[in-house]
Amino acid sequence: MLREPIPVTLAVRSPALCEHMAATLAADLRYVLAPQDAPAEGSLLVFEPGDDVVADIARLGRAVSRGVVRDAFLITSSKDPAVLVEAVRAGVREILLLPLREGEFEEALCRYASGVRPGGRGGLERGAAGRGRLAAVIGAKHGLGVTTLAVNLAAALAARQDTALLDLARPGPEAPYFLDIDYVWSWAEAARDLARCDAAFFQGLLAAHGSALRVLPGPQTAEEQALLTPEAAGLFVEHACGEAGMVVADLSAGLDENGLAVLRQADDIFLMLHLTLPCLGAARRLLETLRSEDPAMAARVRLVAGRWSKGQEIGPADVQELLGLPVTRLIPEDPACASALNRGRPLVETAPGSPAARAILRLADEIAPAARPARAGFDLRGLAQRLLGRGAPVPA
C-alpha cells in the first residue's frame, strides 16, 4: 500500500493534452500534480521532447540515472526505432505514442502505480506482514532466454538483499546449470505431501548460492515434474515471500494453471520475447489470455526483448502497436551469456560490464534500486524547461 501520492510533473507541449493529463491525475488518488513553480525532485516526469528528440532523450536519461527524477514517461509521435531504442536505454518506463488512444495514459499510470516503491524508483512496499516482492519471468515461447533473465535478475537482486529463486520451469530445470549448485532436494519433496510443507520444511529445501541467494530447485524427472499443481505453486510462492525480501520465479513458456497461480501473486511480470513475428503472435495470445483472466494481472506485465541487435526489421514501435505495451528493456545479443553459462556463474557476476548484463542490472535497479546519494538543490522546473526548449512553456 502506498504511503503518499506520487508527485507528477507534466512537461507536455500540447495544452489540450496537458489539460487532459492533469484532469486524469486529479481523479487518481495515487498521484498528485506537482506545482509548476516548485522543485519536484523525485517526481514522475511525463515528458514530450522538442525538435532535437535524440538530444532531449539523452538529457532525460541523465536525469533519470542521477536520480533527479523518480522515473519518466516519454510522449512522442516518432516511430523511429532508433529513437525508441534510445528511450528504452535512457530508462524511460513508458513510451506513449501520439495520438494517444482513449484510456492509454490511465493504463500507463495503473501499470506504474502497481510497481512503485514509496520514496524511490521501482518496487512495491513490503506489506505489514513483511511479504517479499515477487517478480515472475515467463516466455512467449520456449528458447527465448527466460532462465537466463530469471537467474541473472535474481543474482543482481541478491547483491542488494536476500533473494530466493524458484525454479518452476518445465519440461526440465535449468537454473542449476547457470549457478553450478549441488542440491539433494527439489520442490517435488513438498509437492508429494503439501500438508507437511510448513515454513521450516520449505526452508530445508532451499539450496544456497552465495551469501544472499537461495534456490528452490526443480526435479529432474518428468514423473516428479508432473507433481506441480496450482496449489503447490501458490504455496511455494507464499513461503518464499515469507523467507526473502525478493523472490524471482522462473516459469515455463506459455500459460498453464500452475503459471497463473504464480502470476496472480506477482508484483512484476516480465514477459520475455524476441522481435520476430511468430514470437509476437505467441505473446499477443498470451496477453489476451491474461487480460481475459484478470485485467489487473495483465496490467503488471512488462515486455523484455531478448537477443536484440541493431538493424532488426521489427522494432519497439511495432511491438507497442501490436501488443499495446511498450518494451521495458532490450537485452542485446551477447556472447558473454554462453560463456557465463558454461562456467556455471551468473553473467552479472562474470561480466557485469557486458551489454546484456548492463541491461539486466538496470532492470534490477527498477525493482530494487541500489542506494545512491540524492542531488540537492536541483530545480526540476529548470530541467523541464531545458528539455522542452528555452521558450517553451512548462504546463502547471
NUTOR-337776 format. One record per residue: residue in three letters; x, y negated, z of N, C-alpha, C, O in turn. Coordinates in steps of 0.2 Angstrom, whole numbers, plus 5000, padded with zeros to 4 digits. Layout:
<sites>
alaXYZXYZXYZXYZ
...
</sites>
This chain:
<sites>
met500450065000500050005000500449945000500949935004
leu500349894996500749834995500649785001500049775003
arg501149755004501049715009500849645008500449615011
glu501049615002500849555000500749554992501049594989
pro500449504989500349494982501049484979501449454982
ile501049514973501649504969501649434965501149424961
pro502149394966502149324963502349334955502749374953
val501949294951502049304944502149234941501749184943
thr502649224937502749164933502649174926502849214923
leu502249134923502049134916502449084912502449024914
ala502849114907503249074903502949084896503349124892
val502349074894502049094888501949024884501648974887
arg502049034877502048974873501248954871501148894871
ser500849004871500148984868499748964874499649004879
pro499448904874499048884880498448924881498248944887
ala498148954876497548994876497749064880497349084884
leu498249094877498549154880498749144888498549184892
cys499049084889499249074896498649064900498649094906
glu498149034898497449024902497149094903496949104909
his497149134898496849204899497249244904496949274908
met497949244904498349274909498249254916498249284920
ala498149184916498049154923497449174926497349194932
ala496949184922496249204924496249274926495949294931
thr496649314922496749384924497049394931496849434935
leu497549354932497949364938497549334944497549364949
ala497149284943496749264948496249314950495949314956
ala496049354946495549404948495849474950495449514952
asp496449474951496849534953497149514960497649484960
leu496949544965497149534972497949554973498249534978
arg498149594968498849624969499349574967499949584968
tyr499149514964499549464961499349394963498849384965
val499849354963499749284964500149244959500749254958
leu499849194956500249154951500649104954500449064959
ala501349104953501749054956501648984954501548974948
pro501748934958501648864956502148844951502748874951
gln501948804946502448784941503048744944503648754942
asp502948704949503548664952503848694957504248664961
ala503748764959504148794964504548844962504348884958
pro505148844965505648904963505248974965504948974971
ala505349024961504949084962505449144961505249184957
glu506049144964506449194964506149264966505749264971
gly506249314963505949374964505249384961504949434963
ser505049344957504349344954504449394948504949404945
leu503849414945503749444939503749394934503249354934
leu504149394929504149344924503849364917504049414915
val503249334915502949354909503249304904503049244905
phe503549324899503949284895503849294888503849344885
glu503749234884503749234877504349194874504449134876
pro504849224870505449194868505249144863504749134860
gly505749094862505749044857505949074850505849124849
asp506249024846506449034839507049084839507049134835
asp507449074844508049124844507949184849508149184855
val507549224846507249284850507849324854507849334860
val508349344850508849384852509249344858509449384863
ala509449284857509749244862509349244869509649244874
asp508749224868508249224873508249284877508149284883
ile508149344874508149404877508749424881508749454886
ala509349404878509949414881509949374888510249394893
arg509749314888509749274894509249304899509349304905
leu508649324896508149364901508549424904508449434910
gly508849464900509249524903509649504909509749534914
arg510049444908510549424913510149404919510349424925
ala509549374918509149354924508849414928508849414934
val508649464924508449524927509049564931508949584937
ser509549574927510149614930510449584936510749614941
arg510449514937510649474943510149474948510349444953
gly509549494947509049494952508749424953508449414958
val508849384948508549314948507749324948507449284952
val507549364944506849384943506749454946507249494945
arg506149474948506049544950506049584944506349644944
asp505649564939505549604933505349554928505149504929
ala505249584922505049544916504549584911504649644910
phe504049544909503649574903503849524897503949464898
leu503849554892504049524886503449514881503149564880
ile503249454879502649444875503049424868503349374868
thr502849464863503149444856502749474850502349514851
ser502849434845502449454839502949494834502749524829
ser503649504836504149534832504049614833504049634839
lys504049644827504049714827504749744825504849804823
asp505249694825505849714823506149764828506249754833
pro506349824825506649874830507249854834507349874840
ala507649814831508249794834508049744840508449744845
val507549704839507349654844507049694850507249684856
leu506649744848506349784854506849824857506749834863
val507349854854507849894857508249844862508349874868
glu508449784860508749744864508349724871508649714876
ala507649724870507249704875507249764880507249754886
val507249824878507249884882507949884886507949894892
arg508449874882509149864885509149814891509549824896
ala508849754890508849704894508449714901508549684906
gly508149774901507749794907507049764907506749764913
val506749744901506049724901505649784903505749844900
arg505149774908504749834910504149844905503949904904
glu503849794902503349794897503449754891503649694892
ile503349784885503349744879502649744876502349794875
leu502349684876501649674874501649634867501949574867
leu501449674862501449644855500849604854500349624855
leu501049544851500449494849500149514842500549534837
pro499549504841499049484846498849544851498849604849
leu498749524857498549574862497849604861497449564859
arg497849664862497149694861496849684868497149664873
glu496149694868495749674874495949724879495949784879
gly496149694885496249734891497049754892497249784896
glu497449734887498149764887498549734892498949764895
phe498449664894498849634899498549664906499049674910
glu497949674907497649704913497949774914498149794919
glu498049814908498349884909499049884911499249924915
ala499449834908500149824910500249804917500649834921
leu499749764920499849744927499649804931499949814937
cys499149844929499049904933499649954933499849984938
arg499949964927500550004927501049984932501450024935
tyr501149914932501749884936501549894943502049914947
ala500949874945500749874952500849944955500949954961
ser500749994951500750064953501450094954501650144957
gly501950054952502650074953503150014956503750014955
val502849974960503249914963503349924970502949944974
arg503949904972504149904979504149834982504449794979
pro503849824988503749754991504449734992504949764994
gly504649674989505249634990505749654986506349634986
gly505649694980506149714976505849744970505249754969
arg506349764965506149794959505949874960506349904963
gly505449894957505349964956505149994963505249964968
gly504850054963504750094969504150074973504050024975
leu503750124975503150114979503450114986503950154988
glu503150084991503250084998503050155000502550174999
arg503550185004503350245008502750235013502750185016
gly502350275013501750275017501850275024502450285026
ala501350265028501450255036501750325038502050325043
ala501550375035501750445037502450465035502650515036
gly502750415031503450425029503550475023504050505022
arg502950475018502950515012503550485007503550425006
gly503950535005504450515000504050494993503450514992
arg504450464989504250444982504350504977504850524977
leu503850514973503850574968503950544961503450514959
ala504450564958504550554951504450624947504950664948
ala504050624942503950684938504150674931504050624928
val504550724929504850724922504550774918504650834920
ile504250754912503850804908504050794901504150734899
gly504050844897504250834890503650844885503150884887
ala503650804880503050814875503150884872502650914870
lys503750904871503850974868504451004872504750974876
his504651064870505251094873505851064869505851044864
gly506451074873507051054870507250974869507650964865
leu506950934873506950864872507450834877507650774877
gly507750874882508250844887507850834893508150784897
val507250864895506950844901507350864907507350824912
thr507650924907508050944913508650894914508850884919
thr508950874908509550834908509350764912509750744916
leu508750744910508550674913508350694921508550654925
ala507950744922507750754929508350764934508450734939
val508850804931509450824936509850754937510050744942
asn509950724932510450664932510050604936510350564939
leu509350604935509050554939509050564946509150524950
ala508950634948509050654955509650644958509750614963
ala510250654954510950644956511050564957511350544962
ala510750524953510850454954510450424960510750384963
leu509850454961509450434967509850454973509750424978
ala510150514973510450544979511050504981511250504987
ala511350464977511850424979511650364983512050324986
arg510950354983510650294987510250314993510250284998
gln509950384993509550404998509450484997509650504992
asp509250515003509150585002508650604997508050564997
thr508750654993508350664987508250744986508750774988
ala507650764984507550834983507350834975507050794972
leu507650894972507450904965507050974965507351024968
leu506450974962506051034962506151054955505951024950
asp506351124954506451154948505851194946505851254948
leu505351164943504751194942504651204934504051224932
ala505151204930505151214923505051284921505351324925
arg504751294916504651364914504751364906504551314903
pro504951414903504951484905505551504910505551554912
gly506051464910506651484915506951424918506951364915
pro507251424924507551374927508251354924508651404922
glu508351294923509051274920509451224925510051214924
ala509151194930509451154934510051174937510551144938
pro510151244939510751264942511351264937511951254940
tyr511251264931511751264926512051194926512651184925
phe511651144927511851074927512251054933512651004933
leu512051094939512351074945512851124948513151114953
asp512851184945513351234947513251254954513751254958
ile512651264956512451284963512351364963512051394959
asp512551384969512351454971511751454975511751414980
tyr511251504974510751504979510451574979510551614975
val510151584985509951654986509151654985508851704982
trp508851604987508051604987507851554982508151504980
ser507251564980506851524975506151504978505951534983
trp505851464974505151444976504651514976504151514979
ala504951564972504451624972504451654979503851684980
glu504851644983504851674990504251644994503851674998
ala504151584993503551544996502851564992502351574995
ala502951564985502351574981502051644982501451654981
arg502451694985502151754986501651754992501151794992
asp501751714997501351705003501351635005501751615009
leu500951595002500951525004500751505011500951455014
ala500451555015500251545022500851535026500851505031
arg501351575024501951565028502451505027502951495030
cys502251475021502651415019502551355023502251305020
asp502751345029502751285033503351245031503751265027
ala503451185035504051145033504651175034505151165031
ala504751215040505351245041505551305036506151305034
phe505051345034505151395029505351355022505851385019
phe505051305020505251265014505951245014506251245010
gln506051215020506751185021507351235020507851225017
gly507151305022507651355021507751375014508251415012
leu507251355010507351375003507751324999507951344993
leu507851265001508251214998509051234998509351255003
ala509251224992510051234991510351164991510051124987
ala510851164994511251094994511751084989512051124986
his511651024986512151004981512450934983512050884983
gly513050924986513250864988512950844995512650894998
ser513050784997512850775004512050755004511750755010
ala511750724999511150704999510650734994510050714995
leu510850774990510350804985510250884987510750924988
arg509650894988509450964989508950994983508550954981
val509051054982508651084976508251134978508451184981
leu507651134975507151194976507251234969506951214964
pro507651294969507751324963507151364961506751384965
gly507151374954506651414951506851484951507451504950
pro506351534950506551604950506751624942506651584938
gln507151674942507451694935506951734931506951734925
thr506551784934506151824931505451804929505251764932
ala505251824923504551804921504051824926503551784927
glu504151884929503651904934503551854940503051844942
glu504151834942504151784948503951714946503551684949
gln504051694940503851634937503051624937502751574937
ala502751684935502051684935501751674942501151664942
leu502151674947501851664954501651594955501251584960
leu501851554951501751474952500951464950500751484945
thr500651434955499951414955499951334956500351304959
pro499351304954499251234956499351224964499551174966
glu499051274968499051264975499751264977499951224982
ala500151314974500851314976501251254974501651234978
ala501151234968501551174966501351114970501851074972
gly500751104972500551054976500851054983501051004986
leu500851114986501151124992501951114992502151084997
phe502251134987502951114986503151044986503551014989
val502651004983502750934982502650904989503050854991
glu502150924993501950894999502550905004502750865008
his502850965004503450975009504050935007504350915011
ala504150935000504750894998504650825000505150795002
cys504050794999504050725000504050715008504150655010
gly503950765012504050755019504750765021504950745026
glu505150795017505850805018506350755016506750735019
ala506150725010506650675007506250615005505650605004
gly506650565005506450495003506250494996505850454994
met506650524991506550534984506450604982506850644985
val505950614978505850684975505850674968505450634965
val506150724964506150724957505850794955506150844957
ala505350804951505050864949505250874941505050834937
asp505550924940505750944933505150994931505151054933
leu504750974926504151014924504251044917504651024913
ser503851094916503851124909503551074904503251024905
ala503751084897503451044892502751054891502451114893
gly502351004889501651014888501351014895501651004900
leu500651024895500251014901499951084903499651114898
asp499951104909499551164912499351134919499451084921
glu498951184922498651164928499151154933499051114938
asn499751194933500251184938500551114937500651074942
gly500751094931500951024930500550974932500750924935
leu499850974931499350924933499350924940499250864943
ala499450974944499450974951500050924954499950894959
val500550934950501150884952501050814950501150764954
leu500750804944500650734941500150694945500250634945
arg499650734948499150694951499450664958499250614960
gln500050694960500350664966500950624965501250594969
ala501150614958501750574956501650504957501050474955
asp502150464959502150394959502350374952502150314950
asp502850404949503050394942503050454938503250504940
ile502850444932502850504927503250484921503050434918
phe503750514920504150504914504050554909504250614910
leu503850534903503650574898504250564893504350514890
met504650624892505150624888504950644881504550684879
leu505250604876505050614869505650594864506150564867
his505650614858506050594853505750554848505050564847
leu506050514844505750474839505650504833505950484828
thr505250564833505050594827504350604827503950604832
leu504050614821503350624820503050684824502550674827
pro503350744823503050794827503050784834502550804838
cys503550754837503650744844503150694846502750694852
leu503050634842502550584844501850614844501450594848
gly501750654839501050684839500950724845500350724848
ala501450764847501350804854501250754860500850774864
ala501650704860501550654865500850624865500550614871
arg500650604859499950574859499450624862498950604866
arg499450694860498950734863499050744870498550754874
leu499650744873499750754880499450684884499050694889
leu499550634881499250564884498550564884498150544888
glu498250594878497550594878497250644883496650624886
thr497550694884497350744889497350714896496950714900
leu497950674898497950644904497450584905497150584911
arg497350554900496850494900496150524901495750494905
ser495950584899495350614900495250644907494750644910
glu495850674909495850694916495750644921495350654926
asp496250594921496250544926496550484923497150474923
pro496150424921496450364919497050334923497550304921
ala496950344930497450314934498050354934498650314934
met498050414933498650454932498950434926499650434926
ala498650434921498950414914499250344914499750334911
ala498950294918499250234919499950234922500350184922
arg500150284925500850294929501350324924501950334926
val501150334918501650364913502050314910501850254908
arg502750334910503250284907503550324901503850384903
leu503650304895503950334890504750334890504950274891
val505050384889505850384889505950424882505850484881
ala506350384878506550414872507250444872507750404874
gly507350504871508050534871508350544865508050544859
arg509050554865509450564859509350514854509250524848
trp509250454856509150394852509850374848510350374852
ser509750354842510350324839510150264834509550264832
lys510550224833510350164829510250184822510450234819
gly509750154819509550164812509050214811508850234805
gln508750244817508150284816507650254812507450194813
glu507250294808506750264804506150244809505750194807
ile506050284814505450264819505750224825506250254828
gly505450174826505750134832505250124837504750144837
pro505450084842505050074848504350044847503850054850
ala504349994842503749964840503250014837502650014838
asp503450064833503050114830502750164836502150184835
val503150174841502950214846502350184850501850214852
gln502450114851501950074855501350074851500750074854
glu501350064845500750064841500350124841499750124841
leu500750184840500450244840500150274847499650294847
leu500550264852500450284859500050234863499850254869
gly500150174862499850124866500250114872499950084877
leu500850134872501350124878502050104876502250124870
pro502350054879503050034877503550094879503350134884
val504050094876504650144878505050104883505350054883
thr504950134889505350114895506050114895506450064896
arg506350164892507050174892507250214886506950264884
leu507750194882508050234877508750264879509150224882
ile508750324879509350364881509750384875509550424871
pro510350354873510650364867510950444866511050474871
glu511050464860511350524859512050514862512450464860
asp512350564866512950554869513250624870513050664874
pro513850634867514250704868514450714875514550774877
ala514450664879514650674886514150714890514250744895
cys513550724887513050764890513250834890513150874895
ala513450854884513550934884514250944888514250994891
ser514650894888515250904892515150914899515450954903
ala514650874902514550874909514150944910514250974916
leu513650964906513351024907513851084907513751124912
asn514251084903514751144903515251144909515451194911
arg515251084912515651084918515251094925515551104930
gly514551094924514151104929514151054934514051054940
arg514150984931514150924935513650874932513650874926
pro513350834936512950784933513250734929513850714931
leu512950714923513350664919513450604923513950564921
val512950584927513050514931513650514935513850464938
glu513950574937514550584941515150594937515650564938
thr515150634931515750644927515850584923516450574921
ala515350554920515450504915514950444916514550434912
pro515050414922514450354924514450304919514050264918
gly515050294915515050234910514850254903514850214899
ser514650324902514450344896513750314894513350294899
pro513550304888512950274886512350304889511850274892
ala512250374889511750404892511650394899511150384902
ala512250404903512250394910512050324912511650314917
arg512250274908512050204910511350194909511050164914
ala511050224904510350214903509950254909509450224912
ile510150314911509850344917509950304924509550304928
leu510550284925510650244931510250184931510050164936
arg510050144925509650094925508950114927508550074930
leu508750174924508050204926508050214934507550194937
ala508550244937508550254944508550184948508250184953
asp508850134945508850064948508150044948507950004953
glu507750054943507050034943506550064948506150044951
ile506750134950506450164955506650154962506250134967
ala507250154963507550134970508150094969508750114968
pro508050024969508549984967509149984972509149994978
ala509749984969510449984973510449914976510249864973
ala510649904982510749844986511149794982511749814980
arg510949734981511449684978511249614982510649604983
pro511749574982511649514985511149464981511249464975
ala510749434984510249384981510649324979511049304983
arg510449284974510749224972510349164975509749164973
ala510649134979510249074982510249014978510649004974
gly509648974979509648914976509548914968509748864965
phe509248964965509148964958508448944957507948974959
asp508348894952507648874951507448914945507648904939
leu506948954946506648994941506248954936506248974930
arg506048894938505648854933506148824928506048824922
gly506748814930507348794926507548844921507648834915
leu507548904923507648964919507148974914507348984908
ala506548964916506048974911506048924905505948934899
gln506148864907506248804903506848814898506748804892
arg507348844900507948854896507748914891507948914885
leu507448964894507249024889506749004884506849024878
leu506248954886505748934881506048884876505748874871
gly506548844878506748784874506648724878506148714882
arg507148674877507148614882506448584881506248554887
gly506148574876505548534875504848574876504348544876
ala504948634877504348674878504048674885504448674890
pro503348674886503048664892503148734896503048784893
val503148734902503148794906502448794909502248754914
pro501948834907501248834910501248844917501648884920
ala500748814920500648824928500348894929500248904935
</sites>
